[in-house]
Amino acid sequence: MQLWNHCENPYPFVPAEVLDSADSARASLPNKYCDPVIASRLYDEVFEEYELCDDLGLNIVTNEHHAGINNLYAANPLITGIVVRLTRKVRVLTLGTLITVRDDPVRVAEEFATADVISKGRLEIGFVKSGGSELASGDANPMRIREREWEAIDLIDRALTSHDGPFSWEGRFFTHPHVNIWPRPWQQPRPDFWAATSDLPTCAELGRRGMVNTLVFGGFDKTRQAFDMYKRARAEIGLEVAGEDRFSYMAFCYVGDTDREALRIAEKICWFIADQGVPAAGGWSGQADYDDPPGVCDSCRGGKELPVGRHGSAATAGGPGAARGTGACRSGLSLGCFRIWR
């Protein structure tokens, strides 16, 4: 099973009284509370951790969120470019550039190809639909977002795999008269594609396309439903059975000196998801989860649940032996990839 480090590089130094009075910690908190000196130090710390991941053989996930303290990776292509240059051995998954708020998928394909060449073939490409705060920050229309996402993926795919000169694209959402990216990707025909979703029709389409399906905090039941839909969609059109490397799951992980310390911190982590996800700037949410956000709260340890949170998400917490808890996910979901959110 592959292990992946997923760090969102949050900014934890805003006074509690400011957070308590803010409309939203992840959408409309004024950036006057962000000290660039502290932010620079946080980047340094995480990049040093990524160098340690490279030494240990722990693959790396870069990601993207906007307009809040939960994530300082607003510029995913830039962060990914730095990470592939800092590392030498591990694979790097960009999960990812928010293609539903980008106007030009061809430019995104150029960014992916460049990072793949710099990494000498260690890049993996992940797609995410975009959430409410991202749509608001990118001034994107939520209507027909899935259709726009699939067309962007198709255009990126063709741009990465076409090598015989320029082609034109006339789609429903994107028009590009001249596509001819340089450099072409190191990996042939292209880096592997991932997508983060538990939406069953989308999981079925991922299965038909052979993309990696990754879930976040879904809990065992919801994740099994998603993966079963992926497998069923492939079987219905006669495709071969997908290997475990097509399935990925992510959970919060915290290791303390004792189980008691780890569980205490894990319960606090629930605020990160459950209490900060209020409507985005201007009161516009863009998706229902921002009104009733998911919690963080099943434990993979022994199949038990932490006594916090409101929905079926997953967290692993415990003393130094807590890493064994990830085995429950491995055996219960037939995973090929486990992403550790720390």
C-alpha positions in Angstrom: 0.0 0.0 0.0 1.3 3.5 -0.9 1.4 6.1 1.8 1.0 9.8 1.1 1.6 12.8 3.3 -1.2 15.4 2.9 -0.6 18.7 4.7 -2.7 21.8 4.0 -0.3 24.2 5.8 -2.9 26.1 7.8 -2.3 29.4 9.6 -3.1 28.7 13.3 -2.0 32.1 14.8 -5.2 34.1 14.6 -6.5 35.1 18.1 -9.4 33.0 19.4 -11.6 36.0 20.0 -11.2 37.0 16.3 -12.1 33.5 15.1 -15.1 33.4 17.4 -16.5 36.7 16.0 -15.7 36.0 12.4 -18.4 35.2 9.8 -16.1 32.5 8.4 -12.6 31.4 9.2 -12.2 29.8 5.8 -13.8 32.3 3.5 -14.0 35.9 4.7 -11.5 36.4 7.5 -9.5 39.6 6.7 -5.9 38.9 5.6 -4.7 41.6 8.0 -4.5 38.7 10.5 -1.9 37.0 8.3 1.6 38.0 9.2 3.8 37.3 6.1 6.8 36.6 8.3 4.9 33.8 10.0 3.5 32.5 6.7 7.1 32.4 5.3 8.2 30.3 8.3 5.2 28.0 7.9 6.2 27.4 4.3 9.8 26.7 5.3 8.7 24.2 7.9 6.5 22.3 5.5 9.0 22.2 2.8 11.6 20.8 5.2 9.1 18.2 6.2 8.7 17.3 2.5 12.4 16.8 2.3 12.1 14.4 5.2 9.3 12.6 3.4 11.7 12.2 0.4 14.2 10.6 2.7 11.6 8.2 4.3 9.9 7.3 1.0 6.6 8.9 2.0 4.8 10.3 -1.1 3.5 13.9 -1.1 0.2 15.4 -1.8 -0.1 19.2 -2.7 -3.5 20.8 -2.6 -5.3 24.1 -3.1 -7.8 26.2 -1.1 -8.6 29.9 -1.1 -9.4 32.8 1.1 -9.0 31.3 4.6 -6.7 30.2 7.4 -7.2 26.5 6.6 -4.7 26.5 3.8 -1.8 28.6 2.5 -1.6 26.7 -0.8 -3.7 29.0 -2.9 -1.2 28.7 -5.8 -1.0 24.9 -6.3 1.1 24.9 -9.5 3.7 27.0 -7.8 3.8 24.9 -4.7 3.9 21.7 -6.7 6.8 23.1 -8.8 8.8 23.8 -5.6 8.1 20.4 -4.2 9.1 18.4 -7.3 12.4 20.3 -7.3 13.1 19.8 -3.6 12.5 16.1 -3.8 14.3 13.4 -5.7 12.6 10.0 -5.1 9.0 10.2 -4.0 5.9 10.7 -6.1 4.0 14.0 -5.9 0.3 14.2 -6.4 -1.2 17.6 -7.2 -4.7 17.4 -5.8 -5.1 19.8 -7.1 -5.5 22.7 -9.4 -9.2 23.7 -9.4 -10.0 23.3 -13.0 -13.6 24.5 -12.6 -12.3 27.9 -11.6 -9.6 28.1 -14.3 -10.5 29.6 -17.7 -7.8 27.8 -19.7 -7.3 24.0 -19.3 -4.5 24.1 -21.9 -2.5 26.4 -19.5 -3.2 23.9 -16.8 -1.9 21.1 -19.0 1.3 23.1 -19.6 1.8 23.4 -15.9 1.3 19.7 -15.4 3.7 18.8 -18.2 6.4 21.2 -16.9 6.2 19.8 -13.4 6.4 16.2 -14.7 9.5 17.0 -16.6 11.2 18.8 -13.7 10.3 15.8 -11.5 11.6 13.4 -14.1 8.4 11.5 -14.2 7.2 11.6 -10.5 4.0 13.7 -10.9 0.5 12.4 -10.5 -2.4 14.6 -11.5 -5.5 15.0 -9.3 -8.8 16.8 -10.1 -11.3 18.3 -7.6 -14.6 19.8 -8.4 -14.2 22.9 -6.2 -16.2 23.8 -3.1 -18.2 26.8 -2.1 -15.4 29.1 -1.0 -13.3 28.2 -4.1 -16.2 29.0 -6.4 -16.8 32.3 -4.7 -13.1 33.2 -4.7 -12.7 32.2 -8.4 -15.9 34.0 -9.4 -17.1 30.7 -11.0 -20.6 29.7 -12.0 -21.7 26.6 -10.1 -24.2 25.7 -12.8 -23.1 22.6 -15.0 -19.9 22.4 -12.9 -19.6 18.6 -13.5 -20.0 19.0 -17.3 -17.4 21.8 -17.3 -15.0 19.7 -15.2 -15.2 16.6 -17.5 -14.6 18.7 -20.6 -11.6 20.4 -19.0 -10.2 17.0 -18.1 -10.7 15.7 -21.6 -9.0 18.8 -23.1 -6.1 18.4 -20.6 -5.8 14.7 -21.4 -5.6 15.4 -25.2 -3.1 18.3 -24.7 -0.8 16.0 -22.7 -1.0 13.1 -25.1 -1.0 14.8 -28.6 2.5 15.1 -30.1 2.0 15.6 -33.8 1.5 19.4 -34.0 -1.3 21.8 -33.2 -4.9 20.8 -32.8 -8.0 22.9 -32.2 -10.7 22.3 -29.6 -14.3 23.4 -30.1 -16.3 22.3 -27.0 -19.4 23.3 -25.1 -17.4 25.2 -22.5 -14.0 25.7 -23.9 -12.7 26.9 -27.3 -9.0 26.7 -28.1 -7.9 27.1 -31.8 -4.2 26.2 -31.2 -3.1 23.6 -28.8 0.6 22.5 -28.9 2.1 22.3 -25.5 5.9 22.4 -24.8 7.4 20.5 -23.1 5.5 17.3 -23.4 5.3 15.2 -20.2 8.1 12.9 -19.1 5.7 10.0 -18.5 4.1 8.5 -21.5 1.4 8.7 -22.5 0.9 11.0 -19.5 0.9 11.1 -15.7 -1.8 9.1 -13.9 -5.1 10.9 -13.2 -6.9 11.0 -9.8 -10.1 12.6 -8.7 -11.5 13.3 -5.2 -15.2 12.4 -5.0 -17.8 10.2 -3.3 -20.6 11.2 -5.7 -21.8 7.9 -7.1 -22.3 8.9 -10.8 -18.9 10.6 -10.7 -17.3 7.4 -9.2 -18.9 5.4 -12.0 -17.3 7.7 -14.6 -13.9 7.4 -12.9 -14.3 3.7 -13.1 -15.0 3.8 -16.8 -12.0 6.1 -17.3 -9.7 4.1 -15.0 -8.8 7.1 -12.9 -7.8 6.8 -9.2 -10.9 7.4 -7.0 -9.9 9.0 -3.7 -12.2 9.9 -0.8 -11.8 12.2 2.2 -13.4 11.2 5.6 -16.1 9.2 4.0 -16.3 6.4 6.7 -16.3 2.8 5.7 -19.9 2.5 4.5 -19.9 5.6 2.2 -16.5 4.7 0.8 -17.5 1.1 0.1 -20.5 2.4 -1.8 -18.3 4.7 -3.9 -15.8 2.0 -4.7 -18.5 -0.5 -5.5 -20.0 1.9 -8.0 -16.6 2.3 -9.6 -16.2 -1.4 -9.9 -19.7 -2.0 -11.2 -19.4 0.7 -13.9 -16.3 -1.1 -15.2 -17.9 -4.5 -15.2 -21.0 -3.2 -17.0 -18.9 -2.2 -20.1 -16.6 -5.2 -19.9 -13.5 -3.6 -18.5 -11.0 -5.6 -16.5 -11.3 -5.6 -12.7 -9.6 -2.5 -11.2 -6.5 -3.1 -9.0 -6.2 -1.8 -5.5 -4.0 1.1 -6.8 -7.2 2.6 -8.2 -8.6 3.3 -4.8 -7.4 5.8 -2.2 -8.6 7.1 1.2 -7.6 9.9 3.4 -8.0 10.3 7.2 -6.7 12.7 9.8 -3.8 11.1 11.7 -2.4 12.2 15.1 0.2 10.4 17.1 0.8 11.5 20.7 3.0 10.1 23.5 -0.1 8.3 24.8 -3.5 7.4 23.5 -5.1 9.9 25.9 -3.0 12.8 24.5 -3.6 11.8 20.9 -7.4 11.5 21.4 -7.5 14.9 23.1 -5.9 16.6 20.2 -7.9 14.6 17.6 -11.1 15.9 19.2 -9.9 19.5 18.9 -9.1 18.9 15.2 -12.9 18.4 14.7 -13.2 22.2 14.9 -11.2 22.4 11.8 -14.0 20.9 9.8 -17.1 21.1 11.8 -17.1 24.6 13.2 -15.4 26.8 10.6 -17.4 25.8 7.6 -20.0 28.6 7.7 -21.2 30.2 4.5 -18.7 31.8 2.3 -18.2 35.5 1.6 -21.3 37.5 1.0 -23.5 34.7 2.5 -23.3 32.6 -0.7 -22.4 29.0 -0.1 -22.4 27.2 -3.4 -23.0 23.8 -1.9 -24.9 22.3 1.0 -21.9 21.1 2.9 -21.1 24.7 3.8 -24.4 24.9 5.8 -24.0 21.4 7.4 -20.3 20.6 7.1 -19.0 17.1 7.7 -17.2 16.3 10.9 -14.1 14.4 11.5 -14.9 11.6 13.7 -14.8 7.9 13.3 -11.6 6.3 14.5 -9.9 3.7 12.4 -8.5 2.3 15.6 -10.4 -0.9 16.3 -13.4 0.2 14.3 -14.5 2.5 17.2 -15.8 6.1 17.0 -14.4 9.1 18.7 -17.2 10.8 20.8 -17.1 13.9 18.7 -18.4 15.2 15.3 -21.7 14.8 13.5 -21.0 12.7 10.4 -19.1 9.7 9.4 -15.6 10.8 8.7 -12.4 9.1 9.7 -9.5 9.9 12.1 -6.7 7.7 13.4 -5.3 8.8 16.8 -3.3 7.1 19.5 0.1 6.5 21.0 3.2 5.5 19.1 1.6 2.3 17.9 -1.4 4.1 16.4 -0.1 3.7 12.8 -1.4 0.1 13.1 -4.9 1.6 13.0 -4.5 2.3 9.3 -4.7 -1.4 8.8 -8.4 -1.3 9.4 -8.8 1.0 6.4 -6.5 -1.2 4.3 -8.4 -4.4 5.0 -11.9 -2.9 5.2 -11.7 -1.0 2.0 -9.1 -2.9 -0.2 -7.0 0.3 -0.6 -3.9 0.7 -2.7 -3.3 4.3 -1.4 -3.7 5.8 2.1 -3.4 9.6 2.5 -2.3 10.8 5.9 -3.7 14.3 6.7 -1.6 15.7 9.5 
